Amino acid sequence: VLSIGLYSQIQRNTPQAFSHFTYEFSEQNAIVVDVQGVGDLYTDPQIHTVAGTDYGGGNLGPRGMALFFTTH
């Protein structure tokens, strides 16, 4: 955190970089999104998978994966 309370560009990009990493690491079969938190403590993720049936009702499947990349 910068002295005026703002996050540097690198810190703000960490959640999106992590999401992209999970997509690539899973060989494009899953992505962890909606990462929230303070500093480097992240909570409350949502996981989208190709099947769209794992990890609860928030898994939007391929549509959710595509939505991430519209803003990344």
N, CA, C and O of each residue as an XYZ file, in Angstrom:
288
protein
N       0.850     -1.167      0.000
C       0.000      0.000      0.000
C       0.895      1.228      0.000
O       1.862      1.302      0.759
N       0.579      2.169     -0.832
C       1.323      3.418     -0.868
C       0.970      4.249      0.350
O      -0.047      4.002      0.999
N       1.790      5.219      0.663
C       1.596      5.990      1.890
C       0.272      6.750      1.918
O      -0.198      7.100      3.001
N      -0.336      7.013      0.781
C      -1.608      7.742      0.775
C      -2.803      6.794      0.780
O      -3.939      7.230      0.590
N      -2.559      5.499      0.996
C      -3.642      4.549      1.150
C      -4.109      3.894     -0.135
O      -5.075      3.131     -0.116
N      -3.462      4.167     -1.234
C      -3.837      3.555     -2.505
C      -2.961      2.345     -2.762
O      -1.815      2.290     -2.316
N      -3.498      1.384     -3.478
C      -2.715      0.214     -3.842
C      -1.950      0.498     -5.122
O      -2.443      1.195     -6.009
N      -0.744     -0.045     -5.214
C       0.026      0.104     -6.437
C      -0.637     -0.707     -7.543
O      -1.464     -1.574     -7.260
N      -0.292     -0.444     -8.779
C      -0.862     -1.167     -9.924
C      -0.590     -2.662     -9.818
O      -1.449     -3.467    -10.179
N       0.576     -3.048     -9.335
C       0.911     -4.463     -9.201
C      -0.030     -5.135     -8.208
O      -0.523     -6.228     -8.486
N      -0.289     -4.526     -7.078
C      -1.168     -5.125     -6.080
C      -2.605     -5.238     -6.604
O      -3.281     -6.230     -6.330
N      -3.065     -4.266     -7.331
C      -4.430     -4.314     -7.856
C      -4.586     -5.405     -8.899
O      -5.687     -5.926     -9.078
N      -3.533     -5.757     -9.580
C      -3.605     -6.774    -10.628
C      -3.433     -8.195    -10.097
O      -3.636     -9.157    -10.838
N      -3.067     -8.338     -8.846
C      -2.812     -9.667     -8.299
C      -4.007    -10.606     -8.436
O      -3.822    -11.726     -8.912
N      -5.227    -10.213     -8.046
C      -6.353    -11.144     -8.195
C      -6.602    -11.565     -9.649
O      -6.876    -12.737     -9.908
N      -6.513    -10.634    -10.592
C      -6.722    -10.997    -11.999
C      -5.606    -11.889    -12.507
O      -5.857    -12.818    -13.274
N      -4.388    -11.621    -12.092
C      -3.266    -12.475    -12.492
C      -3.444    -13.879    -11.928
O      -3.169    -14.865    -12.612
N      -3.904    -13.973    -10.679
C      -4.141    -15.282    -10.076
C      -5.233    -16.031    -10.838
O      -5.094    -17.223    -11.113
N      -6.312    -15.339    -11.176
C      -7.391    -15.976    -11.935
C      -6.866    -16.514    -13.258
O      -7.160    -17.650    -13.631
N      -6.095    -15.704    -13.962
C      -5.545    -16.137    -15.244
C      -4.620    -17.339    -15.048
O      -4.646    -18.282    -15.839
N      -3.807    -17.302    -13.998
C      -2.926    -18.432    -13.695
C      -3.731    -19.712    -13.491
O      -3.365    -20.759    -14.026
N      -4.833    -19.645    -12.720
C      -5.614    -20.849    -12.461
C      -6.207    -21.410    -13.742
O      -6.322    -22.626    -13.895
N      -6.578    -20.543    -14.653
C      -7.113    -20.967    -15.948
C      -6.054    -21.723    -16.746
O      -6.322    -22.796    -17.287
N      -4.856    -21.158    -16.815
C      -3.774    -21.796    -17.568
C      -3.305    -23.079    -16.881
O      -3.086    -24.092    -17.545
N      -3.149    -23.041    -15.543
C      -2.659    -24.202    -14.804
C      -3.619    -25.386    -14.905
O      -3.188    -26.539    -14.905
N      -4.910    -25.104    -14.991
C      -5.913    -26.168    -15.109
C      -6.086    -26.642    -16.555
O      -6.999    -27.405    -16.871
N      -5.200    -26.176    -17.409
C      -5.288    -26.487    -18.843
C      -6.631    -26.044    -19.414
O      -7.242    -26.741    -20.224
N      -7.075    -24.868    -18.972
C      -8.287    -24.194    -19.435
C      -9.556    -24.961    -19.081
O     -10.565    -24.855    -19.778
N      -9.504    -25.736    -17.993
C     -10.674    -26.482    -17.525
C     -11.388    -25.815    -16.359
O     -12.519    -26.180    -16.038
N     -10.743    -24.843    -15.722
C     -11.339    -24.171    -14.563
C     -10.693    -22.804    -14.396
O      -9.610    -22.539    -14.917
N     -11.386    -21.941    -13.654
C     -10.831    -20.634    -13.326
C     -11.380    -20.192    -11.976
O     -12.567    -20.361    -11.698
N     -10.516    -19.626    -11.140
C     -10.918    -19.081     -9.849
C     -11.111    -17.586    -10.040
O     -10.183    -16.878    -10.429
N     -12.324    -17.107     -9.764
C     -12.649    -15.694     -9.964
C     -13.293    -15.122     -8.703
O     -13.429    -15.812     -7.693
N     -13.682    -13.863     -8.777
C     -14.361    -13.171     -7.677
C     -13.506    -13.188     -6.423
O     -14.020    -13.319     -5.312
N     -12.198    -13.055     -6.605
C     -11.272    -13.056     -5.482
C     -11.364    -11.688     -4.809
O     -11.174    -10.658     -5.455
N     -11.653    -11.686     -3.529
C     -11.781    -10.454     -2.762
C     -10.844    -10.519     -1.572
O     -10.418    -11.601     -1.167
N     -10.528     -9.378     -1.019
C      -9.690     -9.398      0.162
C      -9.063     -8.068      0.454
O      -9.390     -7.050     -0.157
N      -8.144     -8.095      1.411
C      -7.421     -6.911      1.835
C      -5.942     -7.237      1.794
O      -5.513     -8.253      2.339
N      -5.163     -6.387      1.154
C      -3.735     -6.655      1.024
C      -3.521     -7.963      0.286
O      -4.039     -8.150     -0.815
N      -2.768     -8.863      0.880
C      -2.524    -10.167      0.276
C      -3.344    -11.272      0.915
O      -2.997    -12.444      0.773
N      -4.411    -10.941      1.609
C      -5.317    -11.919      2.199
C      -6.575    -11.964      1.339
O      -7.384    -11.037      1.362
N      -6.735    -13.042      0.585
C      -7.843    -13.160     -0.357
C      -8.848    -14.195      0.129
O      -8.473    -15.246      0.648
N     -10.124    -13.886     -0.045
C     -11.197    -14.756      0.427
C     -12.314    -14.809     -0.602
O     -12.283    -14.096     -1.605
N     -13.290    -15.648     -0.349
C     -14.554    -15.695     -1.064
C     -14.418    -15.922     -2.575
O     -15.053    -15.213     -3.356
N     -13.611    -16.888     -2.997
C     -13.486    -17.117     -4.440
C     -14.693    -17.867     -5.003
O     -15.435    -18.528     -4.276
N     -14.859    -17.745     -6.285
C     -15.834    -18.549     -7.025
C     -15.053    -19.313     -8.080
O     -14.107    -18.781     -8.662
N     -15.443    -20.560     -8.331
C     -14.757    -21.380     -9.327
C     -15.729    -21.716    -10.443
O     -16.823    -22.226    -10.202
N     -15.313    -21.422    -11.671
C     -16.063    -21.823    -12.860
C     -15.296    -22.968    -13.515
O     -14.070    -22.919    -13.619
N     -16.014    -23.995    -13.953
C     -15.383    -25.128    -14.629
C     -16.044    -25.365    -15.976
O     -17.157    -24.901    -16.225
N     -15.361    -26.080    -16.826
C     -15.912    -26.417    -18.139
C     -17.220    -27.187    -17.984
O     -18.174    -26.947    -18.725
N     -17.268    -28.109    -17.028
C     -18.484    -28.896    -16.812
C     -19.624    -28.041    -16.269
O     -20.790    -28.287    -16.578
N     -19.292    -27.047    -15.467
C     -20.302    -26.163    -14.907
C     -21.136    -26.776    -13.802
O     -22.147    -26.197    -13.403
N     -20.738    -27.939    -13.295
C     -21.549    -28.631    -12.291
C     -20.845    -28.791    -10.957
O     -21.444    -29.314    -10.017
N     -19.615    -28.367    -10.839
C     -18.850    -28.498     -9.597
C     -18.942    -27.194     -8.796
O     -19.316    -26.154     -9.338
N     -18.608    -27.252     -7.535
C     -18.387    -26.075     -6.686
C     -19.616    -25.192     -6.478
O     -19.462    -23.993     -6.244
N     -20.805    -25.731     -6.555
C     -21.999    -24.978     -6.185
C     -22.654    -24.207     -7.319
O     -22.218    -24.235     -8.470
N     -23.724    -23.517     -6.938
C     -24.556    -22.825     -7.914
C     -23.924    -21.615     -8.565
O     -24.422    -21.142     -9.587
N     -22.838    -21.098     -8.005
C     -22.170    -19.944     -8.601
C     -21.283    -20.293     -9.771
O     -20.754    -19.405    -10.439
N     -21.114    -21.582    -10.026
C     -20.291    -22.033    -11.146
C     -21.087    -21.820    -12.426
O     -22.033    -22.554    -12.707
N     -20.701    -20.819    -13.193
C     -21.405    -20.492    -14.432
C     -20.835    -21.202    -15.646
O     -21.217    -20.912    -16.780
N     -19.921    -22.131    -15.408
C     -19.368    -22.930    -16.500
C     -18.617    -22.086    -17.521
O     -18.031    -21.061    -17.174
N     -18.633    -22.517    -18.784
C     -17.917    -21.786    -19.830
C     -18.361    -20.327    -19.962
O     -17.560    -19.463    -20.321
N     -19.625    -20.056    -19.676
C     -20.105    -18.667    -19.749
C     -19.385    -17.802    -18.711
O     -18.973    -16.683    -19.018
N     -19.231    -18.308    -17.494
C     -18.516    -17.578    -16.464
C     -17.056    -17.373    -16.802
O     -16.483    -16.322    -16.517
N     -16.462    -18.376    -17.407
C     -15.065    -18.268    -17.834
C     -14.934    -17.184    -18.896
O     -14.006    -16.376    -18.849
N     -15.841    -17.161    -19.839
C     -15.802    -16.152    -20.898
C     -16.038    -14.754    -20.334
O     -15.416    -13.793    -20.788
N     -16.927    -14.630    -19.353
C     -17.189    -13.333    -18.754
C     -15.942    -12.752    -18.095
O     -15.705    -11.546    -18.165
N     -15.145    -13.605    -17.455
C     -13.901    -13.119    -16.870
C     -13.020    -12.467    -17.929
O     -12.460    -11.393    -17.709
N     -12.905    -13.123    -19.072
C     -11.986    -12.622    -20.098
C     -12.511    -11.394    -20.835
O     -11.756    -10.759    -21.571
N     -13.769    -11.045    -20.661
C     -14.261     -9.792    -21.265
C     -13.722     -8.582    -20.524
O     -13.692     -7.481    -21.075
N     -13.291     -8.773    -19.268
C     -12.769     -7.657    -18.492
C     -11.290     -7.800    -18.155
O     -10.730     -6.926    -17.493
N     -10.661     -8.847    -18.580
C      -9.262     -9.087    -18.222
C      -8.352     -8.564    -19.302
O      -7.131     -8.671    -19.186
